[in-house]
């Protein structure tokens, strides 16, 4: 509104006060007038009009002053922000003292993730860069929320700090390229109060070559590749996205695996299906990194299916449970209908990322005859809900999705046929809303992870990027050339 | 602390990395590291708009993104405003966090000044 010439005052709770200032700065209005409403008062008293009114009375004088007191010289001409360039030296009485000073100051300046870092010395960064043939000054893009510029060298510096090895660098670069892709919604998951999480899945021959864990304990500790690839991505977000908890990363309870995300490799050796990247349109010899956003906790987060090493749960039952849960997680469709916001309808279809453990996948394929495509089609059909079970606002939301052309033309007739008495209405917008990889050991568990099909601020929340320009592995050598480098879900 | 890091900058000077000097030379060790931060390109600067001098006869907009309970707070603000300034009109708006340039321009034609609240 300020850019539209209207004197405005932004009200945020004190918990979001710094976040609001950073946001104003990033949007070119660094001296915007912002008022912090005490969080301990606001969140408790907003429960009813009667209880909220005294909060309004308490704030009103400050609000009125912000509307009417003239803009000061400092607000009109603020000091320019300074930046840190060049190398940085830490001196101590001993190497240990210098190292400790480095770690403490990097953390104090919010350049660290809180765990000890490997110092990114020029020599070690050069060593890291030996893992790629890409130029250090190549600009990849920018990372949210503060839009810091990403270069190959900056990625390498953060990879060193994470403890990665040079042969991991092309994978880390591909992951950061995914985050920086203009179509990928990094902003919402990395800043929302909902503690949304990031899944980083590597598919293709480079995973084995660099020693990634794709088997038992796929999200566990003990794998340098899994752990440091994920940590390098986290550090890239801290240092190029300029994100920090309780300042602009407002995840209320934080994320499981906050230091290294959920980083794993596809278990192609025990998968009955073609690899994930090949199914996505990449060449068999290619390797890819897939980023997909998931809820952090609860039924709209990660769900676990199967009996593991304990219970006897056949694959039919695993599949049935997955279908049942996809049918039931449709609160988003209801919300879209309630707000009457066309964007909200589109945003509230959900995507599901499934990690099948190998023995379930093998049974689904060999005994039950499911190819990848047949399985997606089955889940799409079986998770449909009888028309009579939908609430009026859900019917309204689905109808709007059909009318707006959001439902792909090839599936629109199924929706129309379902949207009448006796019909069954799909809860997914298309079969491709379910994506899956095989990973984990035998025995294992199957996992589903879900989030909005479309991003909240940008078009997608699921992206695959080609790994290329590797120099230290047999896989992924050479530039991208004319190869497919990006695959979005849904296709845009 | 940020100032502290800046004070330690060496620029592009060549320095020994974690070099331990012998006691005969000096009792110190220096660790030189590279900057991991991605530079934020500064966006074009917009100064805040001139304020209204008072609210009498003015139209005050109240924009809220629909987050739970915010309506209770803004109802209270609207009531207090109407009590204190009977000649001031209030207009309520609801929409997404990023209201977009087009919507902002529309609202700009309808109000003299505005409160914007996310609900967090």
Interface residues (C-beta under 8 A of the other chain):
Chain A: X1 X2 X3 X4 X5 X6 X7 X8 X9 X10 X11 X12 X13 X15 X16 X20 X26 X27 X28 X29 X30 X31 X32 X33 X37 X42 X43 X45 X46 X47 X48 X49 X51 X52 X53 X54 X55 X56 X57 X59 X60 X63 X64 X67 X68 X69 X70 X71 X75 X76 X77 X78 X80 X81 X82 X83 X84 X85 X86 X87 X88 X89 X90 X91 X92 X93 X94 X95 X97 X98 X99 X101 X102 X105 X108 X109 X111 X119 X120 X121 X122 X123 X125 X142 X143 X146 X147 X148 X149 X150 X151 X153 X154 X157 X158 X161 X193 X235 X239 X240 X241 X242 X250 X339 X341 X343 X457
Chain B: X1 X2 X4 X5 X6 X8 X9 X10 X11 X12 X13 X15 X17 X18 X20 X27 X28 X29 X30 X31 X32 X33 X34 X35 X36 X37 X38 X39 X40 X41 X42 X43 X44 X45 X46 X47 X48 X49 X50 X51 X52 X53 X54 X55 X60 X61 X63 X66 X68 X69 X70 X72 X73 X74 X75 X76 X77 X79 X80 X81 X84 X96 X98 X99 X101 X104 X105 X107 X108 X111 X112 X113 X114 X115 X116 X117 X118 X120
